[in-house]
Amino acid sequence: MSLEITDTNFEELVLKSDKPVIIDFWAEWCGPCRMVGPIVQEIGNEYQGKAIVGKVNVDENPEITVKFGIRNIPTILFFKNGEIVDKQVGAVPKQVLATKLESIL
């Protein structure tokens, strides 16, 4: 399961989270984003209770997108204790994302 993260709920869901957080920055029109989306969903299901997995639609949430300098999508940011600890730009296999998440659990 992945949460929809917005400009409004970002601080509450990400910065104040006591669990690691993965955020997938995406857009409807982005082909590679459609490839990564199901992978992010799977990770959300597999790590439910251990990590927060969310998605930010860059077209609908410009504030967060600009704040983190997202220029290419998909971009996946990994947060721990409210700080970015890792980043992945572009479509990658599930194992790459799972390994990065495991390293911050």
N, C-alpha and C positions, 0 to 999 in steps of 0.2 A: 504494500500500500504506500502511495506517496501523497503527501499533502500539497495543496496549492498554497504556495507562499507568495504574498503580495507586499507591496510597499507598506500596507497598513499593519500586517501581522508579523513582519520580518523580525522585529526586535524580540517580540514575545517567543516566537517559535525557534529562532536560530540563536540569537545572541544570549538569551537567558536559558538555553537548553542545558540540562545537566548531562546529556548524552551527545556523542558525536553527531554531526549533521552533514548530510550530503545534499547539495542543491544543484539541480540540472537547469541551466538557463537555456531556454528553447523558444521556438516560434512555430506557428502553424505551417508557414511556407517553407520551412527548412527541411530539405530531404534527409541529411544526416541526423537531424533531431528525431525524425520519425524512426530511424534505425535504433537510436540510443534509448528512446522512450520506453519500449518494452523491457529493456535490460534494467533500466532504473526501477521500473515497477517490480521486477523479480527481486532485485536487491532489497527493495522496500519490504516485500513480503518475507524474505528470508531473514532479515535483520530486525524484524518488528520486535520492539521491546528493548533492543540493544542500541539502535541508532534511529535518528529521525531522517527520513528521506523525503525531499520535497522538490517541487518544480516551480520555476519562475518563468512566466510568459514575458519575454523581453518587450513585446509590443504593448502589453497592458501595464507593465510595472517599470517605467523609465527611471524612477528614483533609485531603486536598488541596482539596476543595470548600470547606470552611470557611476554610482558610488563605488562599484567594484571594477570599473573599467572594462566591462564586457564588450569586446569588439567582434569576436568570432563566436558563432554558436554551432553546435552545442559546446558549452563550457560547463564543466562540473567543478564546483568548489567544495572542499572538505573543511569543515569547521570543528574545532574542539575548544571548549571553554570560551566561545564567542570570537575566536581568532581563526583566520584562514591558516591551515597547516599543510594543505596540498591543493593541487589544481590539475585538471585534465582538459585539454582543448581538443575538440574533434571526436569523431566516432571511434571507439575502441571496443575490443571484446570485453565481455562481462568480467572475465578473470582479472583484467587490469584494474577495474573499479573495485572489485571485491578485495583484492590484495591491498589497495590503498586504504580501504575502509578498515580492514583487519589491523593494519599497522597503527591505527589511532584508537582502537577499541580499548 
